[in-house]
């Protein structure tokens, strides 16, 4: 069976993983399989805001070595070069319509 996602270039590098349900984890990718089950080390979970579950806070919770089940993984991206930007579809864009 061929892999859905080839992550060999990201092994032993920091990645950010988003899960179905909104949780986000960052850690060092140690391994993966064809079903996108991931093994992350030195991982931390980003805590969501209690008022707005779609917004992340700066608060984190250390998790250590974890296994992420591929069926709940929605996004895997490298941590290097990741930056938050303003929403281009926000209120400013709506004013121009």
N, C-alpha and C positions, 0 to 999 in steps of 0.2 A: 504494500500500500504506500503510495507517495504522500509526502508531507503536505499539509495544507499551507503551511507557513515555514519558510526556511530561516531559522534563527541562528545558524552556525556562526555568522559574523558577530553576533552579540553575546556569545558565551563568555563568561567571566567579565562582563561589562554591566554597568547599571542600566536597568530598564524600569519603565513605569508601566504598570498593568492596571487596567480598569476592568471591573467585573459587572455582570448583570446585577442590577440592584443598586449600583452607584458607588460601591467601595473602590478605593484606589490604594495600591501598594507599590512601593518602590524597593528594589533590591538588586543584588548581583545575580544574574542568570547563571545557574550552574548546570542546567540540563533541561531537555524537552523531548517530547516524542511526537509521533505523527498526528496525535489527537490534540496537540497543543497543551498537554499537561506540562506544567512548568515547575522547576525546582528553583527557588530563590533563596539566597543566603543574605545575611545582614539586612533583612527586610524591615521596613517600617510601614505602618498603615497611616494614611492621612485621615484625620477625624473630620466628619461632616458637621456642619452647623446645625444645632438643635432646632433653630427657627426655620431654616431653609435647607432641607436635606440635599438639594442640588449644589450647594455651595460648600467648598472645602475651607477649613480653618487652617491656621499655621500649626496647630497642635498635631503631634504625631504619637504613635504608640509603637514601641519596638516589638517585633514579632520573631526575629531571628531566622532560623531555617524553616521554610514552609514549602508545601506542595500545593500548587494551584490547579484545580481541576479544569481541564480544557473546555468543558461544556459551559462554564460560567465566565470564561475569559472573553471580553468583547474587544479589547484593544491592547496591543503591546507596542511600546515605542521606546527608543533609546532616551535616557535621561539627559545626555549631553546635547545641548542645543535646544532644549525644550524651554519655552518662555511663554508666559501668559500675555495675551494681547487683548486690546479692547474689542468688544463685539461690533463688527462692521454692520450688523443688522439691527443695532440698538436704536435708541430714541433719535440720535442725530441723523441717521439714515431715513427714519420715518418723517422727519421734518421736511426733507427734500422732496417727498412724494406729493 
